[in-house]
Amino acid sequence: MMPSHKANKFGTACEYHLAETYDVDLVDDSGTRLDTSWYDGLKAGTPWEFKATKHRHADGQPGNFKVYKQYHSKLQRNGGWYGFAIYRKRGRGTQILKTKALPASRLPTLRWHGGGDHRGTKQAKVSLGSVF
C-alpha cells in the first residue's frame, strides 16, 4: 500500500525542510535525486533518513513516526542519522512545528511488529514524546 497523495505531499515538504535545516544533500554530484529504500540523503557521506508526522491525526490521536526494521538496521550499521519533523496542515501548505536530528543508534527502544508488509519488513511506531 502506498501512502496517500496528501500524506506524500506533506512528507515531501518536510523532507525538503529537513534537508535544508541539517544541510543534507538529496541529489548526487550529477544532480540526480538519491533514491534508495533505506535513506533519503547524504551529509558528508553519512546516510540520513527523514521521518515526518502530523502533530495530531484527524481522530485527535498524536502522530507517530514509522521506522522499518530492515532499513533501520542498515542505517545503524552505516552510522546513519534520522531527521524528524512534526507538522500541521496550514491552509493549503505545511507548517513545520519542530525538527530534531538523532543518530540511528540513539533511537529509543523499538518494539517491532508486523504491518510493514508493503516494505517486506517489520515496523515500529516511535512516539513524538520519545523523540522530542
Residue pairs with C-beta under 8 A, 6 or more apart in sequence:
1 118
2 8
2 118
3 11
9 94
10 52
10 54
10 87
10 89
10 94
11 52
13 87
13 93
13 94
13 96
14 50
14 52
14 85
14 87
14 94
14 96
15 26
15 40
15 50
15 52
16 26
17 85
17 96
17 99
18 24
18 50
18 52
18 83
18 84
18 85
18 99
19 25
19 26
19 40
19 41
19 50
19 83
21 83
21 99
22 43
22 48
22 81
22 83
22 99
22 101
23 43
24 40
24 41
24 42
24 43
24 48
24 83
25 34
25 41
25 42
25 43
26 33
26 34
26 40
26 41
27 33
27 34
28 34
34 40
34 41
34 42
36 47
37 71
37 119
38 47
38 49
38 70
38 71
38 74
38 75
39 47
39 48
39 49
39 71
39 75
39 80
40 48
40 49
40 50
41 47
41 48
41 50
42 48
43 81
46 78
46 79
46 80
46 81
47 75
47 78
47 79
47 80
47 81
48 80
48 81
48 82
48 83
49 71
49 75
49 80
49 81
49 82
49 83
49 104
50 82
50 83
50 84
50 85
51 65
51 66
51 67
51 82
51 83
51 84
51 85
51 126
52 65
52 84
52 85
52 86
52 87
53 63
53 64
53 65
53 85
53 86
53 87
53 128
54 63
54 86
54 87
54 88
54 89
55 62
55 63
55 86
55 87
55 88
55 97
55 128
56 62
56 63
56 88
57 63
62 127
62 128
62 129
63 86
63 128
64 125
64 126
64 127
64 128
65 84
65 125
65 126
65 128
65 131
66 116
66 123
66 124
66 125
66 126
67 107
67 110
67 123
67 124
67 125
67 126
68 116
68 119
68 121
68 122
68 123
69 110
69 112
69 116
69 121
69 122
69 123
69 124
70 119
70 120
70 121
70 122
71 119
71 121
72 104
72 107
72 110
72 124
74 80
75 81
75 82
75 104
76 104
76 105
79 103
79 104
79 105
80 103
80 104
81 101
81 102
81 103
81 104
82 101
82 102
82 103
82 104
82 107
83 99
83 100
83 101
84 99
84 100
84 101
84 102
84 131
84 132
85 96
85 98
85 99
86 96
86 97
86 98
86 99
86 128
86 132
87 94
87 95
87 96
87 97
88 94
88 95
88 97
89 95
98 132
100 131
100 132
102 131
107 126
108 126
108 130
108 131
110 124
110 126
111 124
112 122
112 123
112 124
113 122
113 123
113 124
114 122
114 123
115 122
115 123
116 122
116 123
